[in-house]
Amino acid sequence: MRRAIISIRLIAGTALLAFMAALMPVYAQEAPKKAPAEDKKESAQPVEDIGGWRVKDFKPYIQAMRDLQKLSREYAENLLKVAIDEYSTGLDILEDMENEVAKIAVANKDKKNLNERWYWQEIDRKNQEARQIAKLRYDAKLKSVTYFTRAINRLDEVQFTEVRKDPKFVTFQSRLYQVYVSCQYDVQNLKPCIPILERYIALTDANSKDVWAYRYLSSCYGFMENMVGKFRLGSEEETLKYKQLKNRNMLKATEIQYGIESPEYKHIQEIVEINEKKTERLNDFK
């Protein structure tokens, strides 16, 4: 993967989107080869005659003129390249962390620990090893989130319609959202996950049927319900809103995984009904 990432930095133009197919093998589609005649036509771009103007360092003073530059394919593809670099850096951090965790696990397994005379010493050692690994995971995910956030911001700046609608762009966007939410959730930063999950579900029909999106979303809304209600951070109406969103997404996750006629769905449905009836009874005593 790292070799693919390095190679993308050496490629410009339309080859950039072809790299994304290699980056996401699940959705990969081989880019069609162009005939030599087509290549010649594309390379023979007309050069604008600007006379004696020296415009290399020109930067428009008027905002509207600056915005026009952002509508070009070249600008969009440059943003996409930067987003891929940020995404790849974040993945590298996670991959290095997993390799380090694996090394620690092997070292701990092979260690003899002959100085341990009591059972509590073994328990204390294992707890210390678990804390070391947990800290490695936390630090790496927190660091990688910075790069994933930058990548999302870059994609949001892409305005060229043909680039945004390209299937490879949408696939990359979905993968970026997935890893961003996974890492933010693991470092207990649940609130920022909600808008990204909502965007992810709305992005494609396949995403709208992704059970993991609704699992994460129901947990995030449950967290917000608890925070608003427990610590008085909002009104009762806001608490009720988060409760209903939590229940709706929990039902959706169960429906996708087990089916609407399954005993699992009926069980969750009963829990949701009891949960919301309790809220109705409490509201009667306002």
C-alpha positions in Angstrom: 0.0 0.0 0.0 2.8 2.4 0.8 4.3 1.8 -2.6 1.0 2.7 -4.2 0.9 5.9 -2.1 4.4 6.9 -3.1 3.6 6.3 -6.7 0.6 8.5 -6.7 2.7 11.5 -5.7 4.6 11.0 -9.0 1.4 10.9 -11.1 -0.8 13.8 -12.1 -4.0 14.4 -13.9 -6.4 11.6 -14.7 -4.0 8.9 -13.3 -4.9 10.2 -9.9 -8.4 8.7 -10.0 -6.9 5.5 -11.3 -4.8 5.3 -8.2 -7.9 5.4 -6.0 -9.1 2.2 -7.6 -5.9 0.5 -6.5 -6.3 2.1 -3.1 -9.7 0.5 -2.5 -9.6 -3.0 -4.0 -13.1 -3.8 -3.0 -14.4 -1.3 -5.5 -11.5 -1.4 -7.9 -12.2 -1.2 -11.6 -9.5 -1.1 -14.2 -9.3 2.2 -15.9 -9.9 1.8 -19.7 -6.9 2.3 -21.8 -7.0 5.1 -24.4 -6.0 4.7 -27.9 -2.8 6.5 -29.0 -4.9 8.9 -31.2 -6.9 9.9 -28.2 -3.8 10.7 -26.2 -2.5 12.9 -28.9 -5.8 14.8 -29.1 -5.7 15.4 -25.4 -2.1 16.5 -25.3 -2.6 19.0 -28.1 -4.3 21.6 -25.8 -4.5 25.1 -27.3 -2.2 27.5 -25.6 -3.9 30.9 -24.7 -2.1 33.9 -26.2 -1.7 36.4 -23.4 0.8 38.7 -25.1 3.2 40.3 -22.7 1.3 39.6 -19.5 3.4 37.8 -16.8 0.6 36.0 -14.9 2.5 33.2 -13.1 2.2 34.8 -9.7 -1.2 36.5 -10.3 -3.7 36.1 -7.4 -7.2 37.7 -7.9 -8.0 40.4 -5.4 -11.8 39.9 -5.7 -13.3 36.9 -3.9 -15.6 36.0 -6.8 -12.7 35.7 -9.1 -10.8 33.5 -6.7 -13.8 31.3 -6.3 -13.9 30.7 -10.1 -10.5 29.1 -9.9 -11.8 26.6 -7.4 -14.4 25.3 -10.0 -11.7 23.9 -12.3 -10.9 20.2 -12.7 -7.2 20.9 -12.0 -8.0 22.5 -8.6 -10.4 19.6 -7.7 -7.8 16.9 -8.5 -5.1 18.7 -6.6 -7.4 18.8 -3.5 -8.1 15.1 -4.1 -4.4 14.3 -4.2 -3.8 16.2 -0.9 -6.8 14.4 0.7 -5.4 11.0 -0.4 -2.0 11.9 1.1 -3.6 12.9 4.4 -5.7 9.7 4.5 -2.7 7.6 3.7 -0.6 9.2 6.4 -3.4 8.4 8.9 -3.5 4.8 7.8 0.3 4.5 8.1 0.0 5.7 11.7 -2.6 3.0 12.4 -0.6 0.3 10.6 2.6 1.2 12.5 0.6 1.0 15.8 -0.8 -2.4 15.0 2.7 -3.7 14.2 4.1 -2.3 17.5 1.2 -3.9 19.4 1.9 -7.3 17.7 5.6 -7.0 18.7 4.7 -6.2 22.3 2.2 -9.1 22.5 4.9 -11.5 21.2 7.5 -10.2 23.6 5.1 -10.4 26.6 4.2 -14.0 25.6 7.8 -15.1 25.4 8.8 -13.4 28.7 9.5 -15.9 31.5 8.7 -13.6 34.5 10.6 -15.9 37.0 10.5 -13.2 39.6 6.8 -13.5 40.1 6.0 -15.5 43.3 2.4 -14.5 43.9 -0.7 -14.6 41.7 -1.4 -10.9 42.3 2.0 -10.1 40.7 0.9 -11.9 37.5 -2.4 -10.0 37.5 -0.6 -6.7 38.0 1.8 -7.4 35.2 -1.0 -8.3 32.8 -2.9 -5.2 33.7 0.2 -3.1 33.1 0.7 -4.7 29.7 -2.9 -4.1 28.7 -2.6 -0.4 29.7 0.6 -0.1 27.6 -1.2 -1.5 24.5 -4.3 0.6 25.2 -2.2 3.8 25.4 -0.5 2.9 22.1 -3.8 2.4 20.4 -5.3 5.6 21.8 -2.3 7.8 20.9 -2.2 6.4 17.4 -5.9 6.8 16.7 -5.9 10.3 18.2 -3.0 11.3 15.9 -4.5 9.7 12.8 -7.8 11.5 13.3 -6.0 14.8 12.7 -5.0 13.6 9.2 -8.5 12.1 8.4 -10.1 15.4 9.5 -7.8 17.3 7.1 -8.7 14.8 4.3 -12.4 15.3 4.9 -12.0 19.1 4.8 -10.1 18.8 1.5 -12.8 16.7 -0.1 -15.4 19.3 1.1 -13.6 21.9 -0.9 -13.9 19.9 -4.2 -16.5 21.6 -6.3 -15.9 20.2 -9.8 -19.1 18.1 -10.4 -17.5 15.4 -12.6 -14.8 14.7 -10.0 -17.4 14.6 -7.1 -19.6 12.2 -9.0 -16.8 9.8 -10.1 -17.5 6.4 -8.4 -13.8 6.2 -7.3 -14.2 9.6 -5.5 -17.4 8.4 -3.8 -15.8 5.2 -2.7 -12.8 7.0 -1.3 -15.1 9.4 0.5 -17.0 6.5 2.1 -13.8 4.8 3.2 -12.5 8.0 4.7 -15.7 8.5 6.6 -15.5 4.9 7.9 -12.0 5.2 9.3 -12.7 8.7 10.7 -15.7 7.5 12.7 -14.0 4.3 13.8 -11.0 6.2 15.3 -13.1 9.1 16.8 -15.4 6.6 18.5 -12.5 4.6 19.9 -11.0 7.7 21.5 -14.4 8.5 23.1 -15.0 11.5 20.9 -18.5 10.5 19.8 -20.3 13.8 19.0 -18.3 14.7 15.9 -19.1 11.2 14.5 -22.8 12.0 14.1 -22.7 14.5 11.2 -20.1 12.3 9.4 -22.3 9.2 9.8 -25.3 11.0 8.6 -23.4 12.1 5.5 -22.0 8.6 5.0 -25.5 7.0 5.0 -26.8 9.6 2.6 -23.9 9.2 0.2 -24.9 6.0 -1.6 -27.6 3.3 -1.5 -25.1 0.8 -0.3 -24.1 3.0 2.6 -27.8 3.4 3.6 -27.8 -0.4 4.2 -24.6 -0.6 6.1 -25.4 -2.1 9.5 -22.2 -0.7 11.1 -23.2 2.9 10.3 -26.4 2.5 12.3 -24.7 0.7 15.1 -22.2 3.6 15.5 -25.0 6.1 15.1 -27.3 4.6 17.7 -24.4 4.5 20.2 -23.5 8.2 19.4 -27.1 9.3 19.9 -27.3 7.3 23.1 -24.2 9.0 24.3 -25.7 12.4 23.5 -29.0 11.5 25.3 -27.1 10.5 28.4 -24.8 13.6 28.4 -27.7 16.0 27.9 -30.0 14.4 30.4 -27.4 13.4 33.1 -25.4 16.7 33.1 -28.3 19.0 32.3 -26.6 20.2 29.1 -29.9 20.8 27.3 -33.6 20.8 27.5 -35.9 17.8 28.0 -37.0 18.2 24.4 -33.4 17.8 23.3 -33.0 14.7 25.5 -36.1 13.2 24.0 -34.9 14.0 20.4 -31.6 12.1 21.0 -33.5 9.2 22.6 -35.8 8.8 19.6 -32.8 9.1 17.2 -31.0 6.4 19.2 -34.0 4.1 19.1 -34.6 4.7 15.4 -31.1 3.8 14.5 -30.9 0.8 16.8 -34.1 -0.6 15.2 -32.6 0.1 11.7 -29.4 -1.8 12.6 -31.4 -4.7 13.9 -33.6 -4.8 10.8 -30.6 -4.8 8.4 -28.8 -7.6 10.4 -31.7 -9.9 11.3 -34.8 -8.8 9.3 -38.0 -7.1 10.4 -39.8 -10.4 11.1 -37.0 -11.8 13.2 -37.3 -12.4 17.0 -34.2 -10.2 17.5 -36.0 -7.3 15.9 -39.2 -7.9 17.9 -37.0 -8.0 21.1 -35.4 -4.6 20.3 -38.8 -3.2 19.4 -40.2 -4.1 22.8 -37.2 -2.5 24.5 -37.7 0.7 22.4 -41.5 0.8 23.3 -40.8 0.4 27.0 -38.1 3.0 26.9 -40.3 5.6 25.2 -43.3 4.8 27.4 -41.2 5.6 30.4 -40.4 9.0 28.9 -44.1 9.6 28.3 -45.0 8.8 31.9 -42.2 11.1 33.2 -43.5 13.9 31.1 -46.9 13.6 32.7 -45.5 14.8 36.0 -44.0 18.1 34.7 
